[in-house]
Amino acid sequence: MIEAEWWDYDSLDELAEAVAGDVGFIVESAVDARGASLVAVPGDETGSAIFPKLVKQQLPWKRVTVIPTDEKLVAMDDERSNVRAIAKSFLPAGARVIPIVADIPDYKLAGNSADARLQDLPWPPDLVWLGVGDDGHTASIFAGPDMQDALDAPRARRAVGVMPDPLPAGAPVARVTLTRAAILSARTVLITLTGEAKREMLERAIADGQSSKLPIGRVLAEAEQPIDIHWCA
């Protein structure tokens, strides 16, 4: 049974303040305990609303490494790039931002390259912060022929390349994503989402567990730690 704790807010601004505070505490605690912090963050709109509040905090940013939970196979200066948005927020604060995608057109090889980059980082992450798509995907674990690669990758594997099927209309490109094992290896897993439809979908996915047809349900079904879910309408 998935152990999930829901936190409900009246507005996105209220959610953003609360999540920024929680993430700041995680970062500060990690630096106090281990001298550094590694966090994986989403590139979605909810994350972008929270980043400005997070970076305003007086945290030891020079000891913080930030990676995207997933990335599209586009150039880093492309507006669709997750790491581009992440770098805009966190680099000025002094954090280290690590891209996970190289200029490799073959998405499977791009996944191998991303995994190699992540193998160089101290693991596990202190935080993996996830969003959830309208179709139930999380990070870039989409339904499609490559979903099982991301779900069933060995524990040591941190990233794989995937081709969503169907391709999302807004960004019809292949992706690289953290694997389920990499996501669930984190000391803390946090989810942010907005809207009644997504809440109902996530509640259903959690209830279905391993039998869920949605990627988020399949990921969370293997979680051994409690999951914090922050939601507003």
Secondary structure, DSSP 8 states (H G I E B T S, - for coil): ---EEEEEESSHHHHHHHHHHHHHHHHHHHHHHHS-EEEEE--SHHHHHHHHHHHTS---GGGEEEEESEEESS-TTSTT-HHHHHHHHHTTTT-EE-----S-SSHHHHHHHHHHHHHTS-SS-SEEEE---TTS-BTTB-SSTTHHHHHH--TT--EEEE--SS--TT--S-EEEE-HHHHHTSS-EEEEEESHHHHHHHHHHHHHGGG-SSHHHHHHTT--S-EEEEEE-
